[in-house]
Amino acid sequence: MTRMTYTCRLFFYFFSLFLLLTSCGNIPGENQKDTIDSGTIYISADESFKPVIDSEIRVFEALHPQAKIIPFYKPEADCIKDFAVDSIRMVIITRTFTPQEENFIVDSFKLAPKGLDIAKDAVAVIVNPSSPDTLFTMNDIRQILTGGFKKNLIPIFDGTRATSTVRFAIDSILRGDTLTSQTMAAKSSEGVIDYVSKNLNTVGFIGISWIGNHDDTTQQSFLKKVKMAKLESTDVPGSYVLPWQANIYLGRYPMTRDLVYILKEKNLGLGKGFANFLSGEQGQLIFRRAYLWPTQMNFNVRVTKLNE
């Protein structure tokens, strides 16, 4: 082999290696063009929180005109699968990552995920406006979910599998017991509202952000179609409360859950900017206006009749 041939082959080898490295895009942060307040990113969010996350994105983009956040709303289990999707920069669900999920992200993307509890949500129980059943104990709820209630009330969720609300019912209410075979599934939380509004003997389970904001005209229209049932308070037996903010904060309402973001971003980019917004004053005020309880800021609690 001549010296010229050797030099050419060596050059070709390093050139090919350079092309391979620069074209590889499977690690978040490689060739990243967004900044903390500009660019475009994709996030995956639990469908239960679509109204409030839409509000967060709308305000964030208004404050940062060069930023674009594109959300995909899915059942929680599908959001968790997006841990493996390199183009998804953030996932918003009702729990943080497990040690196994953390190890997967570290091994796959060579970065440490960051999670933060940003709000506390409640699972609202809705019934038909003509339903005489508007007060439930947690034992009543368990019996409805398993098919043992004194009346034939059919539970309906935003899907029978993979959603955060279904997982909450099985894990936190039934403690691993099985949902009744009569359980029905709608395609979305709005579908649950619509079905309950047309069927007397049904009980719907949805996130409070779909129906708790009395200042939102869409949610006002939902409250004309269905009504929220009260659950027995955790602190005063025999008293019943609605899933209002103070009851969520004080733990009086028995069915609450966390809202958590999980950020998988190698470099300081738009994902971090949006995460800072969600946990900062403006983002926390939006959660408050949506009638969730913001967990990263302190707010005063004033007891009113609405908090019953």
For each residue, the residues with C-beta under 8 A, 3 or more apart:
1: 5 6
2: 5 6
3: 6 7
4: 7 8
5: 1 2 8 9
6: 1 2 3 9 10
7: 3 4 10 11
8: 4 5 11 12
9: 5 6 12 13
10: 6 7 13 14
11: 7 8 14 15
12: 8 9 15 16
13: 9 10 16 17
14: 10 11 17 18
15: 11 12 18 19
16: 12 13 19 20
17: 13 14 20 21
18: 14 15 21 22
19: 15 16 22 23
20: 16 17 23 24
21: 17 18 24
22: 18 19 31
23: 19 20
24: 20 21 27 30
25: 30 31 86
26: 30 86
27: 24 30 86 109 110 111 266
28: 32 86 89 109 111 264 265 266
29: 32 111 265 266 267 269
30: 24 25 26 27 266
31: 22 25
32: 28 29 266 267 269
33: 39
34: 38 39 40 41 67 269 270
35: 38 39 268 269 270 273
36: 268 269 270 272 273 276
37: 64 66 67 270 273
38: 34 35 64 66 67 270
39: 33 34 35 66 67 68 269 270
40: 34 67 68 69 70 270
41: 34 68 69 70 89 90 269 270 271 274
42: 69 70 71 72 87 88 89
43: 69 70 71 72 88 89 90 91 92 271 274
44: 71 72 74 78 79 82 85 88 90 91 92
45: 49 50 53 71 72 73 74 79 91 92 93
46: 49 73 74 75 76 79 92 93 94 163 164
47: 50 73 74 75 158 163 188 189
48: 76 94 121 158 163 164 165 189 206 207 209 210
49: 45 46 52 53 92 121 207 209 259
50: 45 47 53 54 73 189 209 210
51: 54 55 209 210 213 216 218 219 290
52: 49 55 56 119 209 286 287 290 292
53: 45 49 50 56 57 71 73 92
54: 50 51 57 58 71
55: 51 52 58 59 286 289 290
56: 52 53 59 60 277 278 283 286 287
57: 53 54 60 61 69 71 274
58: 54 55 61 62
59: 55 56 62 63 282 283 286
60: 56 57 63 64 67 69 274 277 283
61: 57 58 64 65 67 68 69
62: 58 59 65
63: 59 60 277 282
64: 37 38 60 61 67 273
65: 61 62
66: 37 38 39
67: 34 37 38 39 40 60 61 64 270 273 274
68: 39 40 41 61
69: 40 41 42 43 57 60 61 270 274
70: 40 41 42 43
71: 42 43 44 45 53 54 57
72: 42 43 44 45 82 88
73: 45 46 47 50 53
74: 44 45 46 47 78 79 82
75: 46 47 78 79 158 159 161 162 163 164
76: 46 48 79 80 93 94 162 163 164 167
77: 80 81 161 162 163 167
78: 44 74 75 81 82 162
79: 44 45 46 74 75 76 82 91 92 93
80: 76 77 83 91 93 101
81: 77 78 84 85
82: 44 72 74 78 79 85 88 91
83: 80 88 91 97 101 104 105 113 262 264
84: 81 104 108
85: 44 81 82 88
86: 25 26 27 28 109
87: 42
88: 42 43 44 72 82 83 85 91 264
89: 28 41 42 43 263 264 265 269 270 271
90: 41 43 44 261 262 263 264 265 271 274 275
91: 43 44 45 79 80 82 83 88 261 262 264
92: 43 44 45 46 49 53 79 259 260 261 262
93: 45 46 76 79 80 164 260 262
94: 46 48 76 121 164 167 168 257 258 259 260
95: 258 260
96: 115 117 260 262
97: 83 101 102 105 113 115 262
98: 101 102
99: 102 103
100: 103 104
101: 80 83 97 98 104 105 113
102: 97 98 99 105 106 112 113
103: 99 100 106 107
104: 83 84 100 101 107 108
105: 83 97 101 102 108 109 111 112 113 264
106: 102 103 109 110 111 112 113
107: 103 104 110
108: 84 104 105
109: 27 28 86 105 106 264 266
110: 27 106 107 266
111: 27 28 29 105 106 264 265 266
112: 102 105 106
113: 83 97 101 102 105 106 262 263 264
114: 262 263 275
115: 96 97 260 261 262 263
116: 260 261 275 278 279 296
117: 96 120 258 259 260 295 296
118: 259 260 261 278 279 283 284 287 294 295 296
119: 52 258 259 284 287 292 293 294 295
120: 117 248 249 256 257 258 259 292 293 295
121: 48 49 94 207 208 209 248 256 257 258 259 292
122: 207 208 212 243 247 248 253 255 256 257 292
123: 165 168 169 205 206 207 208 243 255 256 257
124: 205 206 207 208 210 211 212 228 243
125: 136 141 203 204 205 228 229 231 255
126: 192 193 196 203 204 205 206 211 226 227 228 229
127: 131 133 134 196 202 203 204 226 227 228 229
128: 131 196 197 198 199 200 201 202 226 227
129: 197 225 226 227
130: 200
131: 127 128 134 200 201 227
132:
133: 127 136 151 153 203 229
134: 127 131 227 229 230
135: 229 230 232 240
136: 125 133 140 141 144 229 230 231 232
137: 140 141 231 232
138: 141 142 173 231 232 254
139: 142 143
140: 136 137 143 144 149
141: 125 136 137 138 144 145 173 231 255
142: 138 139 145 146 173 174 177
143: 139 140 146 147 148 149 150
144: 136 140 141 147 149 153 155 203
145: 141 142 155 169 173 174 177 179 180 183
146: 142 143 174 177 178 179 180
147: 143 144 180 181 182
148: 143
149: 140 143 144 152 153
150: 143
151: 133 201
152: 149 182 201
153: 133 144 149 201 202 203
154: 182 183 184 199 201 202 203
155: 144 145 169 179 180 182 183 184 202 203 204 205
156: 183 184 185 186 192 195 196 202 203 204 205
157: 160 163 165 166 169 183 184 185 186 192 204 205
158: 47 48 75 163 165 166 185 186 187 188 189 191 192 206
159: 75 162 163 166 185 186 187
160: 157 166 179 183 184 185
161: 75 77 166
162: 75 76 77 78 159 166 167
163: 46 47 48 75 76 77 157 158 159 166 167
164: 46 48 75 76 93 94 167 168 257
165: 48 123 157 158 168 169 205 206 207
166: 157 158 159 160 161 162 163 169 170 179
167: 76 77 94 162 163 164 170 171
168: 94 123 164 165 171 172 173 255 257
169: 123 145 155 157 165 166 172 173 174 179 205
170: 166 167 173 174 176 177 178 179
171: 167 168 174 175 176
172: 168 169 175 255 257
173: 138 141 142 145 168 169 170 255
174: 142 145 146 169 170 171 177 178 179
175: 171 172
176: 170 171
177: 142 145 146 170 174
178: 146 170 174
179: 145 146 155 160 166 169 170 174 183
180: 145 146 147 155 183
181: 147
182: 147 152 154 155
183: 145 154 155 156 157 160 179 180
184: 154 155 156 157 160 195 202
185: 156 157 158 159 160
186: 156 157 158 159 189 190 191 192 194 195
187: 158 159 191
188: 47 158 191 192
189: 47 48 50 158 186 192 193 206 207 210
190: 186 193 194 210 222
191: 158 186 187 188 194 195
192: 126 156 157 158 186 188 189 195 196 204 205 206
193: 126 189 190 196 197 204 206 210 211 222 225 226
194: 186 190 191 197 198 225
195: 156 184 186 191 192 198 199 202 204
196: 126 127 128 156 192 193 199 202 203 204 225 226
197: 128 129 193 194 225 226
198: 128 194 195
199: 128 154 195 196 202
200: 128 130 131
201: 128 131 151 152 153 154
202: 127 128 153 154 155 156 184 195 196 199
203: 125 126 127 133 144 153 154 155 156 196 229
204: 125 126 127 155 156 157 192 193 195 196 226
205: 123 124 125 126 155 156 157 165 169 192
206: 48 123 124 126 158 165 189 192 193 210 211
207: 48 49 121 122 123 124 165 189 210
208: 121 122 123 124 211 212 243 248 291 292
209: 48 49 50 51 52 121 212 213 290 291 292
210: 48 50 51 124 189 190 193 206 207 219 222
211: 124 126 193 206 208 219 222 223 226 228
212: 122 124 208 209 219 243 244 290 291 292
213: 51 209 216 219 289 290 291
214: 219 220 223 291
215: 289
216: 51 213 219 220
217: 220 221
218: 51 221 222
219: 51 210 211 212 213 214 216 222 223
220: 214 216 217 223 224
221: 217 218 224 225
222: 190 193 210 211 218 219 225 226
223: 211 214 219 220 226 227 228
224: 220 221
225: 129 193 194 196 197 221 222
226: 126 127 128 129 193 196 197 204 211 222 223
227: 126 127 128 129 131 134 223
228: 124 125 126 127 211 223 242 243
229: 125 126 127 133 134 135 136 203
230: 134 135 136 240 241 242 308
231: 125 136 137 138 141 240 241 243 253 254 255
232: 135 136 137 138 237 238 239 240 241 254
233: 236 237 239 240 241 247 252 253 254
234: 251 252 253 254
235: 250 251 252
236: 233 239 252
237: 232 233
238: 232
239: 232 233 236
240: 135 230 231 232 233 308
241: 230 231 232 233 244 247 252 253 307 308
242: 228 230 247 253 307 308
243: 122 123 124 208 212 228 231 247 248 253 255 256
244: 212 241 247 248 253 291 306 307 308
245: 248 249 288 291 292 293 301 307
246: 249 250 252 301 302 303 307
247: 122 233 241 242 243 244 250 252 253 307
248: 120 121 122 208 243 244 245 251 253 256 292 293
249: 120 245 246 293 301
250: 235 246 247 301
251: 234 235 248 256
252: 233 234 235 236 241 246 247
253: 122 231 233 234 241 242 243 244 247 248 256
254: 138 231 232 233 234
255: 122 123 125 141 168 172 173 231 243
256: 120 121 122 123 243 248 251 253
257: 94 120 121 122 123 164 168 172
258: 94 95 117 119 120 121 295
259: 49 92 94 117 118 119 120 121 287 292
260: 92 93 94 95 96 115 116 117 118
261: 90 91 92 115 116 118 275 278
262: 83 90 91 92 93 96 97 113 114 115
263: 89 90 113 114 115 271 272 275
264: 28 83 88 89 90 91 105 109 111 113 271
265: 28 29 89 90 111 268 269 271 272
266: 27 28 29 30 32 109 110 111
267: 29 32
268: 35 36 265 272
269: 29 32 34 35 36 39 41 89 265 272 273
270: 34 35 36 37 38 39 40 41 67 69 89 273 274
271: 41 43 89 90 263 264 265 274 275
272: 36 263 265 268 269 275 276
273: 35 36 37 64 67 269 270 276 277
274: 41 43 57 60 67 69 90 270 271 277 278
275: 90 114 116 261 263 271 272 278 279
276: 36 272 273 279 280
277: 56 60 63 273 274 280 282 283
278: 56 116 118 261 274 275 283 284
279: 116 118 275 276 283 284 296
280: 276 277 283 284 296
281: 284 285 297
282: 59 63 277 285 286
283: 56 59 60 118 277 278 279 280 286 287
284: 118 119 278 279 280 281 287 288 294 296 297
285: 281 282 288 289 294 297
286: 52 55 56 59 282 283 289 290
287: 52 56 118 119 259 283 284 290 292 293 294
288: 245 284 285 291 292 293 294 299
289: 55 213 215 285 286
290: 51 52 55 209 212 213 286 287
291: 208 209 212 213 214 244 245 288
292: 52 119 120 121 122 208 209 212 245 248 259 287 288
293: 119 120 245 248 249 287 288
294: 118 119 284 285 287 288 297 299
295: 117 118 119 120 258
296: 116 117 118 279 280 284
297: 281 284 285 294
298:
299: 288 294
300:
301: 245 246 249 250
302: 246
303: 246 307
304: 307
305: 308
306: 244
307: 241 242 244 245 246 247 303 304
308: 230 240 241 242 244 305
